[in-house]
Amino acid sequence: MFADESKSEEWFTKVRWPDGVKCPVCESPEIKVRENRKPMPYWRGGCKEYFSVKSHSVMHRSKLPLRTWGMAVYLMVTHLRGISSMKLHRDLGVKQRTAWHLAHRIRRAYAVGAAGGRAQFRGPVEVDETAIGGLERNRHRNKRLSRWHEDLELRSTASGMTGKLIVAGVKDRCTNRISAAVVPNTGARTLHEFVTSRTAADAVVYTDDLASYRNLPRKHESVNHHVGEYVRGRAHTNGIESFWATLKRGYKGTYFKMSEKHLQRYVAEFAGMHNSRSVDTEEQMKRVVRGMHRRHLSYRRLVSG
């Protein structure tokens, strides 16, 4: 598949344009192939645009060979607990900074190509939230949040989440797909908006007993974890909690830290891997590549958040 640059370009081209090469700006198939491939292999006269398979995608203006991009996508979809930029740079033979940028661009493609995004799940669905970050007591004294700090309510309205980043998720039981996103807090307004934006109006929603889920504008059942109730008939959140376990294994065992400005891309990566479990490795890779279109992420933008 990626034996050399020519075969790599052929694979990426077929995945991006299965019906033939099109202009990445206007989607017109009326393009000219440049025999000398300079400055790029294709030309679209109407848009006055030279372009290649990398153009207007996460690979836009990348000097890395397509073979390197292909191997990076392969490594990321086959490491189910994630792959660090240190290992990626050693396996690909590039600088660590380059590997880090490369990985985040692929995660950005995951958000469209494989992750659930804002899918409208028909249900029944499971909804839950989790906290990402270290324990408050392990912070340096001058970085701890005061018990009555004004940011406390912004971070969370639930105990045990002080100072941590909150991720909410919904799992559709029929399709087994997951959509997850970083949310500012676990307040009722935030979680109600999260659920309603990702579920159909007639979907049945199962949650735990968090007070914020009360009066949810959906048919709703909950289980009370505080009294040891984890399953009651069809009501449980075991599926979405299993996804949290996978996400946290990646956090604790591979990445060790997920900063606030990059966390959503990590969440998209794990949601994408989960949603692609039923297909073979090459199809998983194709789904990521299909999500690369118009998803450019420059290094300057990445480090600035």
HELIX and SHEET records of a PDB file:
HELIX    1   1 GLU A    5  ARG A   16  1                                  12    
HELIX    2   2 LEU A   66  THR A   78  1                                  13    
HELIX    3   3 SER A   85  LEU A   92  1                                   8    
HELIX    4   4 GLN A   96  GLY A  113  1                                  18    
HELIX    5   5 GLU A  136  ASN A  138  5                                   3    
HELIX    6   6 ARG A  141  LYS A  143  5                                   3    
HELIX    7   7 ASP A  151  ARG A  155  1                                   5    
HELIX    8   8 ALA A  188  ARG A  198  1                                  11    
HELIX    9   9 ALA A  211  TYR A  213  5                                   3    
HELIX   10  10 HIS A  225  VAL A  227  5                                   3    
HELIX   11  11 ASN A  238  GLY A  250  1                                  13    
HELIX   12  12 TYR A  251  TYR A  255  3                                   5    
HELIX   13  13 LEU A  263  ASN A  275  1                                  13    
HELIX   14  14 THR A  281  ARG A  290  1                                  10    
HELIX   15  15 TYR A  299  SER A  304  1                                   6    
SHEET    1   A 3 LYS A  32  VAL A  33  0                                        
SHEET    2   A 3 TYR A  42  ARG A  44 -1                                        
SHEET    3   A 3 GLU A  49  PHE A  51 -1                                        
SHEET    1   B 5 ILE A 178  VAL A 183  0                                        
SHEET    2   B 5 LEU A 165  ASP A 172 -1                                        
SHEET    3   B 5 VAL A 125  ILE A 132 -1                                        
SHEET    4   B 5 VAL A 204  THR A 207  1                                        
SHEET    5   B 5 LYS A 219  SER A 222  1                                        
END                                                                             
